[in-house]
Amino acid sequence: MQMASIRKYKKTGEKKAYYEYRIRFKDPITHEYKEKSKRGFTSSIEAQIIAAEEEKRILEGFEVNEKVYTLESFLTNWLLEYKKARSVKIRILNNQ
């Protein structure tokens, strides 16, 4: 499960503090780790509330990817993963 981290920062030349959140999660399609972040919140509580809403969207599967997957790209990724797993299996069988 992912957890949001909240960080305080200051813009260059300003005294006012701002907050950002970062959520690190594993993409269920590509199995790659991704990070979602947003900056510019005026309070820590505001950043926590928005981060909790984003975590909920990710957990429920309503995460909108910046990258659009076509059938061709999905099948290409699947084929690469299949070949990788198959070659590992063949190497294991050959070494027995």
ChimeraX commands (.cxc) that place a marker at each C-alpha (Angstrom):
marker #1 position 0.00,0.00,0.00 radius 0.5
marker #1 position 1.24,3.46,-0.79 radius 0.5
marker #1 position 1.36,6.34,1.62 radius 0.5
marker #1 position 1.57,10.00,0.84 radius 0.5
marker #1 position 4.47,12.01,2.15 radius 0.5
marker #1 position 3.96,15.68,2.91 radius 0.5
marker #1 position 6.88,18.09,2.59 radius 0.5
marker #1 position 7.26,21.75,3.44 radius 0.5
marker #1 position 9.17,24.01,1.05 radius 0.5
marker #1 position 9.72,27.67,0.28 radius 0.5
marker #1 position 9.78,29.35,-3.10 radius 0.5
marker #1 position 12.93,31.27,-3.94 radius 0.5
marker #1 position 12.81,34.78,-2.53 radius 0.5
marker #1 position 9.63,34.22,-0.49 radius 0.5
marker #1 position 9.22,33.81,3.25 radius 0.5
marker #1 position 5.88,32.02,3.04 radius 0.5
marker #1 position 5.99,28.22,3.31 radius 0.5
marker #1 position 4.13,25.90,0.97 radius 0.5
marker #1 position 3.44,22.18,1.07 radius 0.5
marker #1 position 3.53,19.36,-1.42 radius 0.5
marker #1 position 2.50,15.70,-1.39 radius 0.5
marker #1 position 4.13,12.73,-3.08 radius 0.5
marker #1 position 2.55,9.31,-3.51 radius 0.5
marker #1 position 4.66,6.36,-4.67 radius 0.5
marker #1 position 2.77,3.35,-6.03 radius 0.5
marker #1 position 3.18,0.34,-8.29 radius 0.5
marker #1 position 1.33,0.43,-11.61 radius 0.5
marker #1 position -0.77,-2.76,-11.87 radius 0.5
marker #1 position -0.39,-2.89,-15.67 radius 0.5
marker #1 position 3.32,-2.26,-16.19 radius 0.5
marker #1 position 4.48,-3.28,-12.68 radius 0.5
marker #1 position 6.66,-0.18,-12.59 radius 0.5
marker #1 position 6.84,2.16,-9.62 radius 0.5
marker #1 position 5.34,5.56,-10.30 radius 0.5
marker #1 position 5.14,8.75,-8.35 radius 0.5
marker #1 position 2.36,11.30,-8.26 radius 0.5
marker #1 position 2.94,14.69,-6.69 radius 0.5
marker #1 position 1.39,18.10,-6.44 radius 0.5
marker #1 position 2.77,21.34,-5.00 radius 0.5
marker #1 position 1.47,24.72,-3.92 radius 0.5
marker #1 position -0.72,23.97,-0.91 radius 0.5
marker #1 position -0.85,26.69,1.73 radius 0.5
marker #1 position -1.30,24.31,4.67 radius 0.5
marker #1 position -0.22,20.83,5.63 radius 0.5
marker #1 position -3.82,19.80,6.32 radius 0.5
marker #1 position -4.90,20.88,2.82 radius 0.5
marker #1 position -2.10,18.80,1.27 radius 0.5
marker #1 position -3.05,15.78,3.44 radius 0.5
marker #1 position -6.72,15.97,2.43 radius 0.5
marker #1 position -5.97,16.16,-1.30 radius 0.5
marker #1 position -3.33,13.41,-0.99 radius 0.5
marker #1 position -5.85,11.13,0.76 radius 0.5
marker #1 position -8.34,11.69,-2.05 radius 0.5
marker #1 position -5.67,10.83,-4.66 radius 0.5
marker #1 position -4.65,7.69,-2.72 radius 0.5
marker #1 position -8.29,6.61,-2.67 radius 0.5
marker #1 position -8.57,7.13,-6.46 radius 0.5
marker #1 position -5.41,5.10,-7.04 radius 0.5
marker #1 position -6.57,2.26,-4.76 radius 0.5
marker #1 position -9.97,2.13,-6.43 radius 0.5
marker #1 position -8.37,1.97,-9.86 radius 0.5
marker #1 position -9.58,5.32,-11.13 radius 0.5
marker #1 position -6.07,6.62,-11.62 radius 0.5
marker #1 position -5.89,8.51,-14.88 radius 0.5
marker #1 position -2.58,7.79,-16.54 radius 0.5
marker #1 position -0.80,10.52,-18.39 radius 0.5
marker #1 position 0.12,7.83,-20.87 radius 0.5
marker #1 position -2.63,6.46,-23.11 radius 0.5
marker #1 position -2.33,2.73,-23.76 radius 0.5
marker #1 position -3.35,1.53,-27.17 radius 0.5
marker #1 position -4.04,-2.13,-27.81 radius 0.5
marker #1 position -0.81,-2.32,-29.78 radius 0.5
marker #1 position 1.32,-0.92,-26.93 radius 0.5
marker #1 position -0.43,-3.14,-24.37 radius 0.5
marker #1 position 0.17,-6.27,-26.47 radius 0.5
marker #1 position 3.78,-5.26,-27.12 radius 0.5
marker #1 position 4.39,-4.90,-23.36 radius 0.5
marker #1 position 2.66,-8.21,-22.70 radius 0.5
marker #1 position 4.72,-10.00,-25.35 radius 0.5
marker #1 position 7.98,-8.62,-23.95 radius 0.5
marker #1 position 7.05,-9.76,-20.43 radius 0.5
marker #1 position 5.97,-13.17,-21.76 radius 0.5
marker #1 position 9.24,-13.64,-23.65 radius 0.5
marker #1 position 11.23,-12.60,-20.58 radius 0.5
marker #1 position 9.40,-15.08,-18.33 radius 0.5
marker #1 position 9.62,-17.83,-20.96 radius 0.5
marker #1 position 13.38,-17.40,-21.45 radius 0.5
marker #1 position 13.93,-17.62,-17.68 radius 0.5
marker #1 position 11.87,-20.82,-17.56 radius 0.5
marker #1 position 13.83,-22.33,-20.48 radius 0.5
marker #1 position 17.17,-21.45,-18.82 radius 0.5
marker #1 position 16.06,-23.09,-15.60 radius 0.5
marker #1 position 14.95,-26.24,-17.41 radius 0.5
marker #1 position 18.22,-26.39,-19.37 radius 0.5
marker #1 position 20.28,-26.10,-16.19 radius 0.5
marker #1 position 18.58,-29.05,-14.51 radius 0.5
marker link #1:1,2 radius 0.2
marker link #1:2,3 radius 0.2
marker link #1:3,4 radius 0.2
marker link #1:4,5 radius 0.2
marker link #1:5,6 radius 0.2
marker link #1:6,7 radius 0.2
marker link #1:7,8 radius 0.2
marker link #1:8,9 radius 0.2
marker link #1:9,10 radius 0.2
marker link #1:10,11 radius 0.2
marker link #1:11,12 radius 0.2
marker link #1:12,13 radius 0.2
marker link #1:13,14 radius 0.2
marker link #1:14,15 radius 0.2
marker link #1:15,16 radius 0.2
marker link #1:16,17 radius 0.2
marker link #1:17,18 radius 0.2
marker link #1:18,19 radius 0.2
marker link #1:19,20 radius 0.2
marker link #1:20,21 radius 0.2
marker link #1:21,22 radius 0.2
marker link #1:22,23 radius 0.2
marker link #1:23,24 radius 0.2
marker link #1:24,25 radius 0.2
marker link #1:25,26 radius 0.2
marker link #1:26,27 radius 0.2
marker link #1:27,28 radius 0.2
marker link #1:28,29 radius 0.2
marker link #1:29,30 radius 0.2
marker link #1:30,31 radius 0.2
marker link #1:31,32 radius 0.2
marker link #1:32,33 radius 0.2
marker link #1:33,34 radius 0.2
marker link #1:34,35 radius 0.2
marker link #1:35,36 radius 0.2
marker link #1:36,37 radius 0.2
marker link #1:37,38 radius 0.2
marker link #1:38,39 radius 0.2
marker link #1:39,40 radius 0.2
marker link #1:40,41 radius 0.2
marker link #1:41,42 radius 0.2
marker link #1:42,43 radius 0.2
marker link #1:43,44 radius 0.2
marker link #1:44,45 radius 0.2
marker link #1:45,46 radius 0.2
marker link #1:46,47 radius 0.2
marker link #1:47,48 radius 0.2
marker link #1:48,49 radius 0.2
marker link #1:49,50 radius 0.2
marker link #1:50,51 radius 0.2
marker link #1:51,52 radius 0.2
marker link #1:52,53 radius 0.2
marker link #1:53,54 radius 0.2
marker link #1:54,55 radius 0.2
marker link #1:55,56 radius 0.2
marker link #1:56,57 radius 0.2
marker link #1:57,58 radius 0.2
marker link #1:58,59 radius 0.2
marker link #1:59,60 radius 0.2
marker link #1:60,61 radius 0.2
marker link #1:61,62 radius 0.2
marker link #1:62,63 radius 0.2
marker link #1:63,64 radius 0.2
marker link #1:64,65 radius 0.2
marker link #1:65,66 radius 0.2
marker link #1:66,67 radius 0.2
marker link #1:67,68 radius 0.2
marker link #1:68,69 radius 0.2
marker link #1:69,70 radius 0.2
marker link #1:70,71 radius 0.2
marker link #1:71,72 radius 0.2
marker link #1:72,73 radius 0.2
marker link #1:73,74 radius 0.2
marker link #1:74,75 radius 0.2
marker link #1:75,76 radius 0.2
marker link #1:76,77 radius 0.2
marker link #1:77,78 radius 0.2
marker link #1:78,79 radius 0.2
marker link #1:79,80 radius 0.2
marker link #1:80,81 radius 0.2
marker link #1:81,82 radius 0.2
marker link #1:82,83 radius 0.2
marker link #1:83,84 radius 0.2
marker link #1:84,85 radius 0.2
marker link #1:85,86 radius 0.2
marker link #1:86,87 radius 0.2
marker link #1:87,88 radius 0.2
marker link #1:88,89 radius 0.2
marker link #1:89,90 radius 0.2
marker link #1:90,91 radius 0.2
marker link #1:91,92 radius 0.2
marker link #1:92,93 radius 0.2
marker link #1:93,94 radius 0.2
marker link #1:94,95 radius 0.2
marker link #1:95,96 radius 0.2
view
